[in-house]
Amino acid sequence: MKKIIITGGAGFIGSSLVQALLEKDVENLLIIDDLSTGSESNISSFLNDKRIEFINSKIEDIENLDSLFSSYDFCYHLAAGVGVQYIMDNLSDSLLTNILATHKVFEACQATNIPVLLTSTSEVYGVAEDDIWTEETKSLIGPTTKLRWSYAASKMIDEFIALSLYEEGKISPIIVRLFNIIGPNQLSKYGMVVPKFIEAALKDEDILIHGDGSQSRSFTWVEDVVNYLIKLAEIKAYGEIFNIGQTEEITIKDLAELVIFKTNSNSKIIYKSHEDVFGKAFEDPKRRTPGIDKIIEFTGMKPTKNIEFMVENIVDSKKNKK
Ligand SMILES: NC(=O)c1ccc[n+]([C@@H]2O[C@H](COP(=O)([O-])OP(=O)(O)OC[C@H]3O[C@@H](n4cnc5c(N)ncnc54)[C@H](O)[C@@H]3O)[C@@H](O)[C@H]2O)c1
C-alpha cells in the first residue's frame, strides 16, 4: 500500500502515523483534518513533502469524497471527537461526527474498493467487570442519562457499521480499540491525564486527581501504536478487531507521584469527585486493562515502553518546547 489517506492526520496519533509512513516508501499521503482538536503545527514540518496533500475540512463537508479517495489504496480513519473533556463539552457535535463522518468514510471506501482501518476505543467496554478485557469481553456501558457513554456508543455504532458492511462484502475494515495512548504531541486541554499532570508539575501547580486516585490505567507509547497500525494494514487483517494497549497498570495516584518525582516538582496532589468536575452525568471505570494476546499473535509485536520511559520522554519534550 503506497497511496494512503489519513483522516485526523493532524491529530496526536495521526501526525505520528504520517511521520512513520513518510519514512517508509509511501508515494502519496492525503491528510483530511478540520483542526478541531488537531493542529497544523503537528504536520507543518511534513507539508513541504511533495507526497503530501492536506485538506483542512470537516469530513462531513467534503462533497466529492469518492473521487478524492479513488486515487488512493488504503484509508486510516482516525478523525473523531476524542477525549473525555472534549466529549463532555461538545456532546452532540462529537457524537454526530463519530457516526456521520465515519459512515461517509466507509461509503467512500466501498465506492472505491479500498480497505479502511477504524480507530475505536477501550471505552466500548464501559465498566466491564472482567479483570482483563479481551476483544470478546461483554461491554457494560451505563444508561443514556450518563452522557459520557455517548463516545463509547458512537464508536460501537462505527464498529457495527464496519462489521455489517464487511459481512455483506462491501468494505474491508480493520478495527483497533486503543487503550490510553500517550506521547509527546498529546494535548492536555481535552482532559488527557498524562500531559495534564506533567504540565501542572512543570509549573509547580496543584495536580488535580478526579476521584480518589485508586482507579488504574495502562498507558501505551504512540510509536508502538503506529507500528501496529502499519503492520495490521500490511497483513490485511480485515474483519478483525484488536485491542492495542499495554498490560502494565498504574493507579492515577501513583502516576501523579511518578510525574512529581520525574519533574522534581513541588506540586501538591489534590482530589475532586468526578461529579464535581463533570457533573452528575459521569461514570468512570475503576480499571482498564487490555488483553493483548491477539494483536501479539497477529503481528508478532509487543509494546516496547514502560511508564517510566514514557513519562520521562514527555517531560523532556515539554521542557525542550519551553
Ligand atoms: N489517544 C487515545 O488514547 C485514544 C484512545 C482510544 C481511541 N482513540 C482514537 O484514536 C483516534 C485519534 O485520536 P487522537 O488521540 O490522535 O486524538 P486527536 O484529537 O488528536 O485526533 C483526532 C483528529 O481528528 C480531527 N477531526 C475531528 N473531527 C473531524 C472531522 N469531522 N473531520 C475532519 N477531521 C476531524 C481533529 O482535528 C484531530 O486532528 C480517534 O479516533 C480516537 O477516538 C484515541
The ligand as an SDF file (V2000), in Angstrom:
LIG
                    3D

 44 48  0  0  0  0  0  0  0  0999 V2000
   -5.4230    8.9300   22.3150 N   0  0  0  0  0  0  0  0  0  0  0  0
   -6.0050    7.8770   22.8440 C   0  0  0  0  0  0  0  0  0  0  0  0
   -5.6310    7.4180   23.9370 O   0  0  0  0  0  0  0  0  0  0  0  0
   -7.1350    7.1670   22.1240 C   0  0  0  0  0  0  0  0  0  0  0  0
   -7.7880    6.1340   22.8050 C   0  0  0  0  0  0  0  0  0  0  0  0
   -8.8180    5.4750   22.1730 C   0  0  0  0  0  0  0  0  0  0  0  0
   -9.1710    5.8010   20.8760 C   0  0  0  0  0  0  0  0  0  0  0  0
   -8.5290    6.8130   20.2470 N   0  0  0  0  0  0  0  0  0  0  0  0
   -8.9680    7.1300   18.8700 C   0  0  0  0  0  0  0  0  0  0  0  0
   -7.8380    7.4130   18.0510 O   0  0  0  0  0  0  0  0  0  0  0  0
   -8.1720    8.4050   17.0780 C   0  0  0  0  0  0  0  0  0  0  0  0
   -7.1400    9.5300   17.1260 C   0  0  0  0  0  0  0  0  0  0  0  0
   -7.1710   10.1100   18.4180 O   0  0  0  0  0  0  0  0  0  0  0  0
   -6.0740   11.1590   18.9410 P   0  0  0  0  0  0  0  0  0  0  0  0
   -5.7590   10.8140   20.3280 O   0  0  0  0  0  0  0  0  0  0  0  0
   -4.9940   11.3110   17.9440 O   0  0  0  0  0  0  0  0  0  0  0  0
   -6.9780   12.4780   19.0170 O   0  0  0  0  0  0  0  0  0  0  0  0
   -6.8690   13.8690   18.2600 P   0  0  0  0  0  0  0  0  0  0  0  0
   -7.9970   14.6970   18.7760 O   0  0  0  0  0  0  0  0  0  0  0  0
   -5.5070   14.4240   18.3790 O   0  0  0  0  0  0  0  0  0  0  0  0
   -7.1370   13.4400   16.7460 O   0  0  0  0  0  0  0  0  0  0  0  0
   -8.3910   13.4850   16.0980 C   0  0  0  0  0  0  0  0  0  0  0  0
   -8.1950   14.3250   14.8470 C   0  0  0  0  0  0  0  0  0  0  0  0
   -9.3960   14.2980   14.0740 O   0  0  0  0  0  0  0  0  0  0  0  0
   -9.6790   15.6280   13.6320 C   0  0  0  0  0  0  0  0  0  0  0  0
  -11.1380   15.6640   13.4180 N   0  0  0  0  0  0  0  0  0  0  0  0
  -12.1120   15.5230   14.3540 C   0  0  0  0  0  0  0  0  0  0  0  0
  -13.3170   15.5550   13.7880 N   0  0  0  0  0  0  0  0  0  0  0  0
  -13.1170   15.7180   12.4460 C   0  0  0  0  0  0  0  0  0  0  0  0
  -13.9830   15.8130   11.3270 C   0  0  0  0  0  0  0  0  0  0  0  0
  -15.3150   15.7500   11.4610 N   0  0  0  0  0  0  0  0  0  0  0  0
  -13.4270   15.9710   10.0940 N   0  0  0  0  0  0  0  0  0  0  0  0
  -12.0740   16.0470    9.9450 C   0  0  0  0  0  0  0  0  0  0  0  0
  -11.2140   15.9470   10.9650 N   0  0  0  0  0  0  0  0  0  0  0  0
  -11.7250   15.7860   12.2050 C   0  0  0  0  0  0  0  0  0  0  0  0
   -9.1810   16.5240   14.7480 C   0  0  0  0  0  0  0  0  0  0  0  0
   -8.9130   17.8530   14.3620 O   0  0  0  0  0  0  0  0  0  0  0  0
   -7.9100   15.7870   15.1750 C   0  0  0  0  0  0  0  0  0  0  0  0
   -6.7840   16.2160   14.4420 O   0  0  0  0  0  0  0  0  0  0  0  0
   -9.6100    8.8270   17.3830 C   0  0  0  0  0  0  0  0  0  0  0  0
  -10.4770    8.1310   16.5150 O   0  0  0  0  0  0  0  0  0  0  0  0
   -9.8350    8.3610   18.8090 C   0  0  0  0  0  0  0  0  0  0  0  0
  -11.1910    8.0640   19.0680 O   0  0  0  0  0  0  0  0  0  0  0  0
   -7.5260    7.5250   20.8310 C   0  0  0  0  0  0  0  0  0  0  0  0
  1  2  1  0
  2  3  2  0
  2  4  1  0
  4  5  1  0
  4 44  2  0
  5  6  2  0
  6  7  1  0
  7  8  2  0
  8  9  1  0
  8 44  1  0
  9 10  1  0
  9 42  1  0
 10 11  1  0
 11 12  1  0
 11 40  1  0
 12 13  1  0
 13 14  1  0
 14 15  2  0
 14 16  1  0
 14 17  1  0
 17 18  1  0
 18 19  2  0
 18 20  1  0
 18 21  1  0
 21 22  1  0
 22 23  1  0
 23 24  1  0
 23 38  1  0
 24 25  1  0
 25 26  1  0
 25 36  1  0
 26 27  1  0
 26 35  1  0
 27 28  2  0
 28 29  1  0
 29 30  1  0
 29 35  2  0
 30 31  1  0
 30 32  2  0
 32 33  1  0
 33 34  2  0
 34 35  1  0
 36 37  1  0
 36 38  1  0
 38 39  1  0
 40 41  1  0
 40 42  1  0
 42 43  1  0
M  CHG  2   8   1  16  -1
M  END
$$$$
